[in-house]
Amino acid sequence: MDLVTDAEVTVARLVAVPRERMWELITAIGRIGEWSPETVRIDAPPELVPGARFVGHNRYPDGFVSTVTCEITEFDRPAVFAFTALDEHGVPASLWRYELQDGRHPETTLVRQTFRHGPGITGMRVAANADERSLDSRLATLGANMLTTIAAMTTQTQLTP
């Protein structure tokens, strides 16, 4: 039984940032290392079109370091931005998707971010195969990190991405 493929966590946060500005921030791929608790840098941010690829470098709480190739899958300004992280065989390992909606109040945005595990091989899959209880812990960590990243982005509202 595959407990990992399609494992998902979604967070939603209302931010006091206009949607167009929030769009600029989430698509500033080269800056993600400034905001993310795990991604430390992105090599050569790509043209923002479906099919474009970029390479990310991650550092996890246990000290493990990884490099992953990602491919943009959706780019619908200013509503949806998504990319897939590929495993070493080019199989989708995870999907990262942002959805932006105008908030109820002027100059606010509802940011919804989703992580969904793919069929590819990842540390999450290896850990869950060894101990399925690790899956819930990792999803909780990802959710917390996603909220941390969104919050960090919102502090950059006055800076050019």
Residue pairs with C-beta under 8 A, 6 or more apart in sequence:
2 119
3 128
3 132
3 135
4 117
4 122
4 124
4 125
4 128
4 129
4 135
5 117
5 118
5 119
6 116
6 117
7 116
7 117
7 124
7 135
7 139
8 114
8 115
8 116
8 117
8 139
9 114
9 115
9 139
9 140
9 142
9 143
9 146
10 112
10 113
10 114
10 115
11 112
11 113
11 143
11 146
11 147
11 150
12 110
12 111
12 112
12 113
13 110
13 111
13 147
13 150
13 151
14 103
14 108
14 109
14 110
14 111
15 22
15 103
15 108
15 109
15 111
15 150
15 154
16 107
16 108
16 154
17 25
17 107
17 108
17 109
17 154
17 157
18 107
18 108
18 109
19 78
19 100
19 101
19 102
19 109
20 78
21 157
22 78
22 100
22 109
22 111
22 153
22 154
23 77
23 78
23 81
23 100
24 161
25 31
25 153
25 154
25 156
25 157
25 161
26 81
26 98
26 100
26 111
26 153
27 48
27 75
27 81
27 161
28 45
28 161
29 42
29 45
29 46
29 48
29 54
30 42
30 45
31 156
31 161
32 39
32 42
32 56
32 149
33 39
33 40
33 41
33 42
33 57
34 152
34 156
35 148
35 149
35 152
35 153
35 156
36 145
36 148
36 149
36 152
37 145
37 148
37 149
38 58
38 59
38 60
38 145
39 56
39 57
39 58
40 57
40 58
40 59
41 56
41 57
42 54
42 55
42 56
42 57
43 54
43 55
43 56
43 57
44 54
44 55
45 54
46 52
46 53
46 54
46 72
48 72
48 75
49 72
49 75
50 72
50 73
50 74
50 75
51 71
51 72
52 71
52 72
53 69
53 70
53 71
53 72
54 69
54 70
54 72
54 83
55 67
55 68
55 69
55 70
56 67
56 68
56 70
56 85
57 65
57 66
57 67
58 65
58 66
58 67
58 68
59 65
60 66
60 123
61 141
64 123
66 123
68 85
68 86
68 93
69 85
69 86
69 90
70 83
70 84
70 85
70 86
70 96
71 83
71 84
71 86
72 81
72 82
72 83
73 82
73 83
73 84
73 95
74 80
74 81
74 82
74 97
75 81
78 100
79 99
79 100
79 101
80 97
80 98
80 99
80 100
81 97
81 98
82 95
82 96
82 97
82 98
83 95
83 96
84 92
84 93
84 94
84 95
84 96
84 118
85 92
85 93
85 94
85 95
85 96
85 120
86 92
86 93
86 120
87 93
87 120
87 121
87 122
88 121
89 120
89 121
91 118
91 119
91 120
91 121
92 118
92 119
92 120
93 117
93 118
93 120
93 121
93 122
94 115
94 116
94 117
94 118
94 120
94 122
95 114
95 115
95 116
95 118
96 113
96 114
96 115
97 113
97 114
97 116
98 111
98 112
98 113
99 111
99 112
99 113
99 114
100 109
100 110
100 111
100 112
101 109
101 110
101 112
102 108
102 109
102 110
103 109
103 110
111 150
113 146
113 149
113 150
115 139
115 142
115 143
115 146
117 124
117 125
124 134
124 135
124 138
127 134
127 135
127 138
128 134
128 135
128 138
